[in-house]
Amino acid sequence: MATETLTKLTRAEVERHNTERDCYVTLGNKVYDVTSFLFDHPGGHKLILDYAGKDIKDILEDGVSHTHSDAAYDILDDSLVGYLKPEQNGSANGAANGEYVHPRTGMSNEEDLSKDTDYNQDYKKHKFLDLSKPLFAQLWYGNFSKKFYLDQVHRPRHYKGGQSAPLFGNFLEPLTKTPWWVIPLLWLPCDSYGSYLAFQGWENPIIPAAYWVLGFFIWSLVEYGLHRFLFHLDDYLPDNRYGIIAHFLLHGIHHYLPMDRYRLVMPPTMFVLLATPFWYLAHTVFAYNWYAATAVYCGGIFGYICYDLTHYFLHHENLPLWYKDLKKYHLEHHFLEYELGFGVTTRFWDNVFGTELKPNVIKTQ
């Protein structure tokens, strides 16, 4: 294999490959995937795991404790998957040539999100999902641990040609895709009619308008809360296939393939499931006036419509100056730090709750 076709990895990236399912070692500047060799190792797999993610030069050359034949080096040559990136003096978090490189994703800017993924190399390197095959079946039968899944699903990939990777690979496939224009076409007429009804119960239109604006403002908090505490329910995710698949279908697929334009806005069925409880909540909190409750609810639904359209445009459109900054902020949530930067239409609540994402800063536990 030609050198130029192999992946270049930072030391921090190599160190993350330290499990039985995903084991890398280095020798000099070469990176080897020895996962398939673990249980064939004459000295036992645990000895290799002691050096998982580390350099093995010393142990290979230590003739007293562990003599290695030429065959060992031949096995390594067959397992070569990449090369270490040169370390830069004074750099932090994988910076190279003056440009920040995220140690987990290997990305340095938003353009990296749109670079085509080599399916074969990606699967060989990570042992996660083969983008050329239906993803659902691979998740169901993959027996992935939660830790491994969360690490992989937050390493963005990009399906070649800007198309959608197969999720089911059968008649269900069209039901998993939602073009952006479906959102305003379907929900704006409904929201407009609801707003019209809400305004009929008042002589002074300023009052229902105030309730409507209140609903719009409440949505911004709901948006933040859903994104942070439901879509990123990572710490509380059950460590089994059911929890992993639920996470993947709800939001994980968007982080795995963030530039998939047909799985970026919320499918109508999911929206109905999430929006229905809020209808009853609004009419419980504002039970004293049906028109007020409806105005608040409709203001919130309009906020949701703005959210979904903004989310799509942040990923796929050139935007005015103010939105360019918001676009940069949101895309950094994908390739820089997914545990920060939960605001999509605004970063206001990130500032309030201390989850603002700052450039080249990774959350520490």
matplotlib code that plots the C-alpha trace (Angstrom):
import matplotlib.pyplot as plt

x = [0.0, 1.4, 2.3, 0.2, -3.0, -2.5, -4.1, -2.0, -2.8, -1.9, -0.5, -3.7, -5.8, -3.7, -4.0, -7.8, -7.5, -6.8, -9.5, -9.9, -12.2, -9.9, -6.2, -3.5, 0.2, 3.1, 6.7, 8.5, 6.2, 4.2, 0.8, -0.5, -4.0, -3.3, -6.9, -7.2, -3.9, -4.7, -5.9, -3.3, -0.4, 1.7, 2.3, -1.4, -3.6, -3.3, 0.4, -0.5, -3.3, -0.7, 0.8, -2.5, -2.2, 1.5, 4.9, 6.2, 9.8, 11.2, 9.3, 10.1, 13.8, 13.8, 15.3, 15.3, 11.6, 10.1, 12.0, 10.5, 11.2, 11.2, 7.7, 6.5, 7.7, 6.1, 2.7, 3.2, 3.9, 0.6, -1.2, 0.0, -2.8, -1.1, 1.6, 2.0, 1.7, 4.9, 4.6, 4.9, 6.8, 4.6, 1.4, -1.6, -4.5, -2.9, -2.1, 0.1, 1.6, -0.2, -3.6, -5.6, -6.4, -8.9, -7.2, -10.4, -11.9, -8.7, -10.5, -9.4, -12.2, -15.7, -14.7, -13.4, -17.0, -17.6, -14.6, -15.6, -14.9, -13.1, -15.5, -13.0, -10.2, -12.6, -14.1, -10.6, -9.4, -12.3, -14.2, -17.5, -19.9, -19.4, -21.0, -21.6, -24.0, -27.3, -26.4, -29.3, -28.4, -24.8, -25.8, -28.2, -25.7, -22.5, -22.6, -20.8, -20.2, -21.7, -18.2, -17.0, -20.2, -20.2, -16.6, -17.2, -20.6, -19.0, -16.3, -18.0, -18.0, -19.2, -21.0, -19.5, -21.2, -23.4, -25.9, -27.5, -25.9, -28.3, -30.0, -32.3, -31.6, -35.2, -38.7, -38.3, -35.5, -37.6, -39.3, -36.0, -35.4, -36.9, -36.1, -35.8, -38.7, -41.2, -40.9, -42.3, -44.7, -46.3, -46.2, -46.4, -50.1, -51.0, -49.2, -50.7, -54.2, -53.6, -52.3, -55.3, -57.6, -55.6, -56.0, -59.8, -60.3, -59.0, -60.2, -56.7, -54.3, -51.3, -52.2, -52.2, -49.1, -47.3, -48.3, -47.1, -43.7, -43.5, -44.0, -41.3, -38.9, -39.8, -39.0, -35.4, -35.1, -36.9, -34.5, -31.5, -33.0, -33.9, -30.5, -28.6, -30.7, -32.5, -30.4, -27.2, -28.3, -25.0, -24.0, -27.4, -27.6, -28.3, -25.2, -27.1, -28.2, -31.7, -30.2, -27.6, -30.0, -32.5, -29.7, -28.5, -32.0, -32.8, -29.6, -26.5, -26.9, -26.7, -23.4, -22.1, -23.1, -23.6, -23.7, -26.5, -29.0, -32.0, -31.5, -30.9, -34.4, -36.8, -39.1, -42.8, -43.6, -40.9, -42.1, -45.7, -44.4, -42.4, -44.9, -48.0, -46.9, -46.1, -49.7, -51.1, -48.4, -49.2, -52.9, -52.2, -49.9, -52.2, -55.4, -57.1, -57.4, -57.5, -56.6, -53.5, -52.3, -52.8, -50.9, -48.0, -48.0, -48.1, -45.3, -43.3, -44.1, -43.0, -39.7, -39.3, -39.8, -37.1, -34.9, -35.1, -34.6, -31.7, -30.2, -30.4, -29.0, -26.1, -25.0, -25.6, -26.0, -23.9, -25.3, -25.2, -22.4, -24.1, -25.2, -21.7, -20.5, -23.5, -22.6, -19.0, -20.2, -22.6, -20.3, -17.6, -20.2, -19.8, -16.1, -14.7, -16.7, -20.1, -20.6, -20.7, -22.4, -26.0, -27.7, -28.5, -30.6, -28.8, -26.0, -27.8, -28.6, -25.1, -23.9, -26.5, -25.8, -22.0, -21.9, -20.6, -18.2, -15.0, -12.6, -10.0, -11.2, -12.2, -14.4, -12.6, -14.3]
y = [0.0, 3.4, 5.6, 8.5, 6.5, 5.8, 7.8, 10.3, 10.2, 12.2, 10.5, 11.3, 9.6, 6.4, 6.3, 6.1, 2.8, 0.8, -1.9, -5.5, -4.4, -1.7, -2.0, 0.1, 0.2, 2.2, 1.5, 4.7, 6.8, 3.8, 2.9, -0.7, -2.1, -5.4, -6.1, -9.2, -10.6, -10.1, -13.6, -15.2, -13.7, -16.5, -14.5, -13.9, -10.9, -9.2, -8.4, -6.6, -4.7, -3.5, -1.6, -0.7, 2.9, 3.0, 2.5, -1.1, -0.5, -1.3, -4.5, -5.8, -5.2, -6.6, -10.0, -11.0, -10.7, -11.3, -12.5, -11.6, -13.3, -11.8, -13.1, -10.6, -7.8, -9.4, -9.4, -5.8, -4.9, -6.5, -4.5, -1.1, 1.5, 4.8, 7.1, 9.4, 13.1, 15.0, 16.6, 20.4, 22.1, 24.2, 22.8, 21.7, 19.3, 18.1, 21.5, 21.2, 23.7, 26.4, 24.9, 23.2, 19.5, 17.9, 14.8, 12.6, 13.6, 14.6, 17.7, 21.3, 23.2, 23.0, 22.0, 18.7, 17.7, 17.5, 15.5, 12.1, 9.2, 6.2, 3.4, 0.6, 2.4, 3.8, 0.4, -1.2, 1.4, 1.8, -1.6, 0.3, 0.8, 0.1, 3.1, 1.0, -1.3, -0.7, 0.9, -0.4, -4.1, -3.4, -1.6, -4.4, -7.2, -5.3, -5.9, -2.6, -1.3, 2.1, 3.6, 2.4, 3.5, 7.0, 7.5, 6.4, 8.1, 11.4, 11.1, 12.6, 10.8, 12.0, 9.8, 10.1, 12.4, 14.1, 11.3, 9.5, 6.4, 3.4, 3.1, 0.1, -0.7, -1.6, -0.2, 1.7, 3.8, 6.7, 7.1, 8.0, 11.0, 14.5, 17.3, 20.7, 22.3, 19.8, 21.6, 25.0, 23.4, 21.1, 23.1, 26.8, 26.5, 24.6, 27.1, 30.1, 28.7, 28.0, 31.6, 33.0, 31.1, 32.3, 35.9, 35.6, 35.5, 39.0, 42.5, 43.9, 42.1, 43.2, 40.6, 37.5, 38.8, 39.0, 35.4, 34.4, 36.0, 34.4, 31.0, 31.9, 32.7, 29.6, 27.5, 28.7, 27.2, 24.0, 23.8, 24.0, 21.5, 18.9, 19.1, 18.9, 16.5, 14.3, 14.3, 14.1, 11.7, 10.0, 9.4, 7.8, 5.7, 2.0, -0.1, -2.4, -2.5, -1.0, 2.1, 2.5, 2.2, 4.6, 7.1, 6.6, 7.1, 10.1, 12.1, 9.9, 9.5, 13.2, 13.4, 10.4, 11.9, 15.6, 16.7, 14.4, 16.9, 14.4, 13.4, 16.8, 18.2, 16.5, 13.9, 14.8, 11.7, 12.5, 16.1, 15.0, 12.7, 15.5, 18.3, 16.6, 16.6, 20.4, 21.1, 19.6, 21.2, 24.7, 24.2, 23.0, 25.9, 28.5, 26.6, 29.9, 30.9, 28.6, 31.4, 32.3, 28.7, 28.3, 31.6, 30.4, 27.0, 28.5, 30.9, 27.9, 25.9, 28.9, 28.9, 25.2, 25.9, 28.6, 26.2, 23.4, 25.7, 27.5, 24.1, 23.1, 26.4, 26.3, 23.0, 23.7, 27.3, 30.4, 32.8, 36.6, 37.8, 37.3, 33.7, 32.9, 33.2, 31.0, 28.5, 28.3, 27.9, 25.0, 23.1, 23.2, 21.4, 18.6, 18.3, 20.0, 19.3, 17.7, 18.1, 21.9, 24.3, 23.1, 26.2, 26.2, 29.3, 31.2, 30.7, 32.7, 29.7, 28.3, 31.5, 31.3, 27.6, 27.7, 25.4, 27.9, 26.3, 28.2, 27.6, 24.9, 24.1, 20.5, 19.8, 18.2, 15.8]
z = [0.0, -1.0, 1.9, 0.7, 1.0, 4.7, 7.4, 9.5, 13.1, 16.2, 19.2, 21.1, 18.4, 18.6, 22.4, 22.1, 20.3, 23.5, 23.8, 22.7, 19.9, 18.8, 19.5, 17.9, 18.6, 17.2, 16.3, 15.5, 13.3, 12.0, 13.4, 13.4, 14.0, 15.8, 16.9, 14.8, 16.2, 19.9, 20.6, 18.3, 20.2, 21.7, 24.9, 25.4, 24.4, 27.7, 27.1, 23.9, 25.7, 28.2, 25.3, 23.5, 22.1, 23.0, 21.3, 21.4, 20.5, 23.9, 24.5, 21.0, 21.5, 25.1, 24.4, 28.1, 28.8, 25.4, 22.4, 19.0, 15.7, 12.2, 11.9, 14.5, 12.3, 9.3, 11.1, 12.0, 8.3, 7.4, 10.0, 9.0, 8.9, 9.1, 10.3, 13.3, 12.6, 13.6, 17.1, 17.1, 19.9, 22.0, 20.4, 22.3, 21.5, 18.3, 16.7, 13.6, 11.3, 13.3, 12.7, 15.4, 14.8, 17.1, 18.7, 18.4, 15.1, 13.3, 11.9, 12.0, 10.3, 9.0, 5.5, 6.9, 7.6, 3.8, 2.8, 1.5, 3.7, 2.3, 3.4, 3.3, 5.1, 7.7, 8.5, 8.6, 10.9, 13.4, 13.1, 13.5, 10.6, 6.9, 5.1, 2.0, 3.9, 5.8, 9.1, 11.3, 10.9, 11.7, 14.9, 15.8, 15.3, 16.1, 19.9, 20.4, 23.9, 24.8, 25.3, 21.9, 20.2, 21.7, 20.7, 17.1, 16.5, 17.4, 14.8, 11.8, 8.5, 5.1, 2.5, -0.9, -3.4, -0.8, -0.8, 2.2, 3.6, 3.7, 7.0, 6.4, 2.8, 2.0, 1.6, 4.9, 3.5, 2.0, 5.4, 7.0, 4.8, 5.1, 2.6, 4.4, 2.5, 4.0, 7.3, 6.3, 3.7, 6.3, 9.6, 8.6, 7.5, 10.6, 12.8, 11.0, 11.5, 15.1, 15.6, 13.8, 16.2, 19.2, 18.2, 17.9, 21.6, 22.3, 21.6, 22.0, 19.6, 21.7, 24.4, 22.2, 20.4, 23.8, 24.6, 21.1, 21.6, 25.0, 23.3, 20.8, 23.6, 25.6, 22.5, 22.6, 26.0, 25.0, 22.0, 24.3, 26.8, 24.2, 22.5, 25.7, 27.9, 25.3, 22.1, 24.1, 26.8, 26.5, 30.1, 30.9, 27.7, 28.4, 27.6, 25.2, 21.6, 22.3, 23.9, 21.3, 18.4, 20.0, 20.4, 16.8, 15.3, 17.5, 17.0, 16.7, 12.9, 12.6, 14.5, 12.6, 9.2, 10.0, 6.3, 5.2, 3.9, 4.1, 7.7, 9.1, 9.9, 12.2, 10.4, 10.8, 12.8, 15.4, 15.6, 16.3, 19.1, 20.7, 20.1, 21.5, 25.1, 24.8, 23.6, 26.8, 28.9, 27.5, 28.2, 31.7, 32.6, 30.9, 31.8, 32.7, 29.0, 26.0, 23.6, 25.7, 25.8, 22.1, 21.3, 23.5, 21.8, 18.3, 19.1, 20.2, 17.0, 14.9, 16.9, 16.1, 12.4, 12.6, 14.4, 11.8, 8.9, 10.6, 11.4, 7.8, 6.5, 9.0, 7.5, 3.8, 2.8, 2.6, 5.1, 6.0, 8.2, 11.5, 10.6, 9.5, 13.1, 14.2, 11.5, 12.7, 16.3, 15.4, 13.2, 15.9, 18.1, 15.5, 14.9, 18.0, 21.2, 21.1, 24.9, 24.6, 22.2, 22.4, 21.1, 17.4, 16.7, 19.5, 21.9, 24.6, 26.8, 26.4, 28.0, 30.8, 31.7, 31.1, 28.1, 25.6, 23.1, 22.6, 19.7, 20.3, 23.8, 24.7, 27.7, 30.6, 33.0]

ax = plt.figure().add_subplot(projection="3d")
ax.plot(x, y, z, "-o")
ax.set_aspect("equal")
plt.show()
